[in-house]
Amino acid sequence: MDYQQFNQFCGDLAASTYIVQWGNAHVWKVGGKVFAIGGWEKLNQPAFTFKTSELNFEFLREEPGYRPAPYMASRGMKWIQLYQSEPAFDEQLIYYLTESHRIVSLGLTKKLQKELGLHQR
């Protein structure tokens, strides 16, 4: 996945907004809260950062191509970075971006979820 595909996918998620910040990173938010970041890799390869469940964090931190997200995981947050962007990872990335959007959405107030048209289970 490249940044154009990443931005297209994240833009299709409900109530998502886009901003460029933090060193020209592609930052995606829902309800003003970050759920995905494209960028932050020093090698000239796309890298994608997203929030995970505790279980997925423990699993992914040991998987090839993934690592605890710079800056965020060191502060105790459950964020992972996919730093080896290869087509074989695209399907997994789509799943984790969708999950990150859901997890962050669930942290919003019920009122804001309703205003944004987010139907949570």
PEBELWO-V10621 format. One record per residue. RES is the residue in one letter. PHI is phi in whole degrees, 0 to 359 (NA if undefined). PSI is psi as a letter, one per 40 degrees, with the letter a starting at -180 (999 if undefined). BURIAL is I if it has 24 or more other ideal C-beta (glycine too) atoms within 12 Angstrom, else O. Layout:
BEGIN
[[RES/PHI/PSI/BURIAL] [RES/PHI/PSI/BURIAL]]
END
This chain:
BEGIN
[[M/NA/h/I] [D/256/i/O] [Y/293/d/I] [Q/296/d/O] [Q/294/d/O] [F/301/d/I] [N/295/d/I] [Q/297/d/O] [F/296/d/I] [C/298/d/I] [G/294/d/O] [D/276/e/O] [L/283/i/I] [A/304/h/O] [A/57/f/I] [S/274/i/I] [T/231/i/I] [Y/238/i/I] [I/210/i/O] [V/261/h/O] [Q/203/i/O] [W/52/g/O] [G/74/f/O] [N/66/f/O] [A/281/i/I] [H/274/h/I] [V/249/h/I] [W/246/h/I] [K/229/i/I] [V/228/h/I] [G/61/f/I] [G/83/e/O] [K/250/h/I] [V/292/h/I] [F/236/e/I] [A/203/i/I] [I/225/h/I] [G/253/h/I] [G/134/a/I] [W/73/e/I] [E/249/h/I] [K/283/d/O] [L/283/i/O] [N/279/f/O] [Q/235/i/O] [P/297/i/I] [A/222/i/I] [F/227/h/I] [T/242/h/I] [F/207/i/I] [K/278/i/I] [T/227/i/I] [S/288/i/O] [E/299/d/O] [L/297/d/O] [N/295/d/I] [F/300/d/I] [E/297/d/O] [F/290/d/O] [L/289/d/I] [R/301/d/O] [E/257/e/O] [E/278/i/O] [P/300/h/O] [G/92/e/I] [Y/242/i/I] [R/202/i/I] [P/303/h/I] [A/296/h/I] [P/305/i/O] [Y/74/d/O] [M/277/d/I] [A/296/d/I] [S/292/e/O] [R/258/e/O] [G/86/e/O] [M/277/i/O] [K/268/g/I] [W/238/h/I] [I/240/i/I] [Q/242/h/I] [L/269/h/I] [Y/251/e/I] [Q/245/g/O] [S/278/h/I] [E/233/i/O] [P/307/d/O] [A/297/d/O] [F/268/e/I] [D/302/d/O] [E/297/d/O] [Q/297/d/I] [L/299/d/I] [I/301/d/I] [Y/299/d/O] [Y/292/d/I] [L/294/d/I] [T/296/d/I] [E/295/d/I] [S/299/d/I] [H/301/d/I] [R/295/d/I] [I/299/d/I] [V/293/d/I] [S/300/d/I] [L/295/d/O] [G/279/e/O] [L/282/i/I] [T/296/i/O] [K/301/d/O] [K/298/d/O] [L/294/d/O] [Q/304/d/O] [K/294/d/O] [E/301/d/O] [L/275/e/I] [G/74/f/O] [L/269/h/I] [H/257/h/O] [Q/264/i/O] [R/256/999/O]]
END
